[in-house]
């Protein structure tokens, strides 16, 4: 008799689990059918980027996915929309860094796009131009868009724009300089152009002064800018910003200034883009010789607050 009761209990438990399983299966099938019958309720687009400029507009994305407006997909069966195909199409836009497409809880077609960030405007010797992003990739200048005010790099090889490939070492060195300019208040205001020379070196064109800054191959940017700043503080503040034709920081541990002809020794400190800080470095008789060499200095600091500055191409 006890064995019979145990058997009946096992049967009841098994039947209970079967009932639960059947119920879940029915609910799953109903949910699938409901999803298959669900229709798109609209399109929601979000574009992320840096700054106020946008190189990818909502209208551009709608054109890529074949929608005339944000309501073009309304009422269309969700199962008939190929999300992977739409996402692939959007990713083909060179200004798009990341793209994600899915249906949200409101059955809207959600399109999330992150733009690439331009950090410099590049010109070749033949006048061809494009933007360079944070990874050194080629970004075309978009017709009808207001040009972005960025550091200008001239004389760059045209091969850099072909299939977005080129000298990765050169790109890395240029980006290193651009990144440093962005992070430093004084140099961001003072340097208005970078020039890539036929000798494969980099020169900097300052906003204040007629001198050219010879930067060597562009490597060790932070150390070179530090030496250059000390030279500005201890030499140019005494001689004037027209005294030297070139200031060379390409030599390790030193700064070499070559005097210009027809010089003026006056210094108008009010014309500086930012106030320079004091430094313990001493320079003896900077006007007395043709070339002034400043040894490697100790680090200098500044309490400057960053202010926006538009760097335009030197005319």
N, C-alpha and C positions, 0 to 999 in steps of 0.2 A: 504493500500500500504506500509506504513512504517513497519508494522508487517511482511510483506512478505520479505522485505529487511533484517530485523533482522534474520529471520529464515534461509535465504540463507547464511548469514554470519556465523551463528552457525554451519550450515552443512559444510561449507568450512573449518572452524577451526577444526571441528571433523575429516574431511577427512585428513587434514594436519597432525594431531597427529597420525592418523592411519598409514599414509605413513611413518612417522618417526619411529614409533614402528616397522613396518614391515621391514624397512631397517636395524634397529638395530638387529632384530631377525635373518635376513639373514646373517648379518656380524658375529653374535655370532655363528650361526651354521657353517659358513665357518671356523671360528677360531677353533672351536672344532674339525671339520674334519681335519683341518691342523695339529692340535696338535696330534690327533690320528694317523695321517700318519707320524708324525715327527720321526726321528731316532736319536739315541745317536751319538754325534760326537767324543766322547772320554771320558777319565777319568782324572780328575785333583785332586790330593791329597795334602793336607796341614796338617802337623803334628806340633803341638805347644807343647813346653815343656820348662824346665829350664836347663841351663848348656849345655855342649857340648855332653853329652851322650844321646843316643836314644835307648829306649827299644822296641819301636814299629817302624818298618820300613815300607816303602811303599810296599815292597814285601809281608810282613805279611798281610797287609790289602787287597791286591789283592787276596791272597790265601783265605782269609776269605769270600770274595764276589764271589769266584769262577772264578776269571779272571786270565788267564795265563800271561797277560801283560796289559799295559795301553790301548791297542787297541782292547782288547777282546770284549768290548761292542760297538765298532764302527759299525754303521749301524743297530744296534738292535732297534726295535720300542720302543720308550720311554714308551708307555703305558704297555708294557710287563715286565717292570722292577719294581719289588716290593721294593720300597725304604725303607719301614718300616722293612721288613724282613732283608735287608742288614744292616740297622742301628742296629737292635737288635743283629745280628751276631757279629758286630764289638764291641758292648758294652760288650760282654761276655769276651773279653780279659781283664784280671785283671789289665793290665797296662794302660788301657784306662779309663780316668776319664769322658770325654764327647765326644760325636760323633754326627755329623749332616750330613745328606746326602740329596742332592736336585739337580735339574737340573738348571744350570745357563743360562744366556741369550744366550750363544753360544751353548746350548744344550749339554754341557759337564756334565757328572756325577760328581758333586762336593762332595768330601769327606773331611770333616773337623774334625780333631781328636786332642784332648788335652790329653797329657800324665799325669799320676800321678807323683808326685815328691817325690823321696826317700830322707829321711833326716837322716837315721841311718841304720847301718848294725847290725843285731841281730844274736847272737849265743846262743844256749842252752847249758846246761851242757854236753849233749851227742854229741855236735858238729853240730847239725842241724842249718842251717842258712837261713836267708831271709832278705829282706829290709823292712823297715817300712816307710810309707808315712806320709804326713802332718796331716792326720786324724788318724794315728796309724794303718792303714790297712795293712794286710799282702801282700807283693809283692815278688814273687819268684825270685830267682837269675837265670838269663837267661844264659843258656849254650852258650859259644862262645862269650859272651859280656865281655868287659873289666870291671872288678869290679870298682865301683865308690868309690872314696876316701871320706869316711864319718865317723862321730863318730861311734865307735864300742861299742856295749852293749853286755856283756856276762852274762851267768847264767840265762837268761830269761826263764820263764816257756814255755814248748812246747804247752800248751793249747792255747797260743796266736795265733798260726798259724792254728789251726783247725777252719775251716769255718770263718776265720778272726775275731774270737771272743775271748774274754778273760776278764781279769781284767781291766775294763775301767778306774778305778782309777789309777792303776799302769801305764797304757799307758799315761794317762794325765800327771802324775808326771814326767815320763821319757821325754815326749815331751817338757814339760816346761823347763827341764834342757837343752835339745838339742837346743831349741829355744834360750835360753840365751847364750849358747856357740857360736852359729852362729852370735849373735849380738854383742859379746864382743871380741875385738881384742886379748887381752891378754889371756883370758881363752880359746878361740878357739885354740890358739897355744899351751897352756900349758897342757890342759886335752886331753889325747889320748885314754882313755877308761873308760867306765862306767861298774861297776860290780853289778849285782843284787844278793845279798847274800841269803843263806838259811834262814836267820833271817828276810827276806823281807825288808832289808835295801839296800841302794845304796852307793857304794864306788866309788871314782874317782881315777884313776891312772894318775899321772902327767908325763909329758915328762921330766922335770928337777927335780931331787931329787928322793930319794928312799922311801919317806913317802907315806902312803895311806891317802886319805881324806875321813873321815867318814861323810856322808851327810844325815844321818838319813833316813827317809822315802822318801826323795826327794822333800818334799813340801817346799814352801817359798824359791825357788831357788835364786831369786834376793837378798834377805836379807842375805842369807847364803854366797853367793859369795862375797858380800860386806865385811862381817866380815872376810872372808878368805883372801881377798886381803889386808886388813889392817894388818892381822897377817903376811902375806908375807913381807910387807913393814917394819913393826916395829920389827919383831922377826927373821924371817928367813934371812933377809938381814944382821943380826948381828951374828947369830949363825951358819949359813951355812945350806944348803938344805939337809944335811944328819943327822942333829942333832935329828930330831924327827922321830919316827917310824910311828906314826899316828897323824893326826890333825883332831879333832872332832868338827864339826860345828852343830851337831845335837841338842845341848842344846840351848835353846832360849837365845839370847842376849849375848852369849859368845863363845869363841874358846878354846878348851882344847887340849894341845899338850902333847903327851907321849914320853919321851926321848928314843932314841935308844941306844943300846950298841955299843961300839967301834966307838964313834962319831968323826967327824972332824968339827972344827969350822971355817974352811976357807970358804970364799964366793967368787965365781967367777961370778961377775955380768955380764960378757960377755956371759955367758951360758944361761942367761935368754931369753925367747922368745920375750920379749918386756920390755922396760924400765918402771919401776914402778914409780908412782908419790909420792910426799911427803904428809905426813899426820900429823896433830897435836897430834895424839895419842901417849902417852908415856907408855913404858913398863919398869918396874924396874927389873934389874938383871935377864934377861931371862934365863941365864945359871945356875943360882944358885939353882934351884929347879927341882924336878922330873916332875912336871906338871906346865904349865904356862897358866893362864886364862886371856884372853883379854876381857874386858867389851864391851858392844855394842858401836861401834864407830859412829862418825858423818860421813855423806856421803863424799866420796872422788871422785875426778873426774880425767879424763885423756883426753888428746888431741890426743890420738893415732889415726893413720889412719889405716883402715882395710887392711890387706894383706892376700892373700890366704894361707892356710896351710892345708896340707894333714894329716889327723889323721888316723894312721894305728893301727892295732891290736898289743898289747904288746906281745912280744915273751917270 
